[in-house]
């Protein structure tokens, strides 16, 4: 899964991976259904998460008449920026700069909850909106020799850098971090992923591809993104003009966990906000596209929140029953699989209901720079 060498000098495969294969597969699926049942399917839905969520957005953007409804979970939409962040993130947990062990992450997570858990009025170990949480990790730097309940200066700096995301040597932002306050216990769940960014930049993203010659250098992440324009045009799914999809009657239901440290939390919110600006405000956008941010959910699934959610039935009720999802109920399964608790998740609201005035400058609040 983390080997991108197949893409080296293989543009047809890159096009398939980028957006063509899901489209062609859908055409084949329709033919199979028609052959077996003697009639075409009345409705067609597409659902995917992570890279599958990116594919889902690609279908809405490139093939707006293919599907009646689309579910885009944790969409990895901005390709080269995603992998610049992933390299930065993994290097502080598994690479040359790894200093954050499980004990340090537990201390950090407890510190965050102590300060922010009750911002939503309930102390339940879950942050409703992590953008409201301001964390100063300098407050838990060790003052003595013991490191049992505090962080070393190196660990605190690594945590700051993970929250902040990639910057160059002059302190300029490269891209945004997906690691929000409250997600700390998930940071070390991706062992083995540290080789992925190097493989992507070697074989898939940069044009021309440097192949084996490249060893990813954090100081050059901005350069890698600039050199990825050709592949980003194929792989990235960030075109906010969904008017053709809307006009064809399509419905787009998207979701992401607030505790997803790698999937692009801020980019997903910013994309939705930008769509509002293009479409003409909240009311016009919510008529066909809704984004649900799930408190306590990790990448696509899992976590402390109510992450077990029936997205497909919610989409079907919207498309076939004309019942727009005002909220969706999820649950967190206990060890025996039974629901431990339930929680309603409402769609994220960004701009004004009737105009583009509030949505015209989405980046600041949408990206969480509060």
Secondary structure, DSSP 8 states (H G I E B T S, - for coil): ----GGGTT-HHHHHIIIIIHHHHHHHHHHHHHHHHHSS--S--EEEEETHHHHHHHHHHHH-TTS-SEEEEES---SHHHHHHHHHHHHHTTTSTT----HHHHHHHHHHHHHHHGGGGS--SS--S-GGG----GGGGB-SSS--SSSB-HHHHHHHHHHHH--B-TTS-B-S-----TT-GGGTTS-TTTHHHHHHHIIIIISSS--GGG----GGGHHHHHHTTHHHHHHH-------HHHHHTT-EEEEEEETT-SSS-HHHHHHHHHHHHHHHTSHHHHHTTEEEEEETTB-SSS-BSS--EE-HHHHHHHHHTT----SEEEEEEE-TTSSEEEEEEEEB---S-SS-STTGGG-HHHHTT--
